[in-house]
């Protein structure tokens, strides 16, 4: 499977590392081609680089950008997202105040679904940190990836990607559950300082 990741930051690196480890191909799109190529050169596997705005050839598109960049990305691609599985990893927060944003739609994922109605939106990876994705585990335990979507086929596609990456997918239900996943993602970030875990922890369901 070929997966396009929009973004070249640490989360893009972490997700690309795991996707490539799972035997899939990755196309990295950055704000400029050189930045994307630098990241591609550091990764192992079938990976190519491009620039945001390049045509989308993949059936799966991961939005590995800040919440505030979503409108720009959606505006650039418009109906090119129709028929594609669009994976939203964002947590909508005010980066200056470090407080969660209250969204009328309920969640960033639901906003994306409203703005790109032809896409199959899946919420995933927003409760995982970039550094832990690089390794794929914490304390010998594979990362849990909580997944929500209204499209069962799209959800199964992301579950396969997560499983192939050596992570544990957890079906969190319909896309409306993205609201709770984003709250959990924010909480996971907020406890890093008091726990002194330096973004090296993971949310794990045991039972």
Long-range contacts (C-beta under 8 A, 24 or more apart in sequence): 1-25, 1-59, 1-60, 1-157, 1-160, 1-161, 2-26, 2-27, 2-57, 2-58, 2-59, 2-60, 3-27, 3-58, 3-60, 3-61, 3-62, 3-161, 4-28, 4-29, 4-56, 4-57, 4-58, 4-60, 4-61, 4-62, 5-29, 5-61, 5-62, 5-64, 6-52, 6-61, 6-62, 6-63, 6-64, 6-65, 6-73, 7-62, 7-63, 7-64, 7-65, 8-35, 8-36, 8-38, 8-39, 9-64, 9-65, 9-130, 10-130, 10-131, 11-64, 11-89, 11-125, 11-130, 11-133, 12-39, 12-62, 12-64, 13-39, 13-42, 13-43, 13-130, 13-134, 14-128, 14-129, 14-130, 14-131, 14-132, 14-133, 14-134, 15-62, 15-64, 15-89, 15-125, 15-133, 16-43, 16-47, 17-43, 17-133, 17-134, 18-133, 18-136, 18-165, 18-166, 18-167, 19-161, 19-164, 19-165, 20-44, 20-45, 20-46, 20-47, 21-45, 21-136, 21-165, 21-166, 22-161, 22-163, 22-164, 22-165, 22-166, 23-164, 24-161, 24-164, 27-57, 27-58, 29-53, 29-54, 52-76, 55-80, 56-80, 56-81, 56-84, 58-84, 59-83, 59-84, 59-85, 59-157, 60-84, 60-85, 60-87, 60-157, 60-158, 60-161, 61-85, 61-86, 61-87, 62-87, 62-89, 62-125, 63-87, 63-88, 63-89, 63-90, 63-112, 64-89, 65-90, 66-90, 66-95, 67-91, 67-92, 67-93, 67-101, 67-108, 68-95, 70-108, 70-111, 70-112, 71-115, 74-112, 74-115, 74-116, 77-116, 78-116, 79-118, 81-116, 81-118, 81-119, 82-116, 82-118, 82-119, 83-118, 83-119, 83-120, 84-119, 84-120, 85-119, 85-120, 85-122, 85-151, 85-154, 85-157, 85-158, 86-112, 86-116, 86-119, 86-120, 86-121, 86-122, 87-122, 87-123, 87-124, 87-125, 87-158, 88-112, 88-121, 88-122, 88-123, 88-124, 88-126, 88-178, 89-124, 89-125, 89-126, 90-126, 90-182, 91-126, 91-182, 91-185, 91-186, 91-189, 92-182, 93-186, 93-189, 98-190, 100-182, 100-183, 100-186, 106-176, 106-178, 106-179, 107-175, 107-176, 107-178, 107-179, 107-181, 107-182, 108-178, 108-182, 109-148, 109-175, 109-178, 109-182, 110-175, 110-176, 110-178, 110-179, 113-150, 113-175, 120-149, 120-150, 120-151, 120-153, 120-154, 121-149, 121-150, 121-151, 121-154, 121-175, 122-147, 122-148, 122-149, 122-151, 122-154, 122-155, 122-157, 122-158, 122-175, 123-147, 123-148, 123-149, 123-172, 123-175, 123-177, 123-178, 123-181, 123-182, 124-148, 124-158, 124-162, 126-181, 126-182, 126-185, 127-181, 127-184, 127-185, 127-188, 127-203, 128-202, 128-203, 129-188, 129-199, 129-200, 129-201, 129-202, 130-199, 131-199, 131-200, 132-199, 132-200, 132-201, 132-202, 136-165, 136-166, 136-167, 137-166, 138-200, 138-201, 138-202, 138-204, 141-202, 141-204, 142-166, 142-167, 142-168, 143-167, 143-168, 143-202, 143-204, 144-168, 144-169, 144-170, 144-202, 144-203, 144-204, 144-205, 145-169, 145-170, 146-170, 146-172, 146-181, 146-184, 146-203, 147-171, 147-172, 148-172, 148-173, 148-174, 148-175, 148-176, 148-177, 148-178, 148-181, 149-174, 149-175, 150-174, 150-175, 170-205
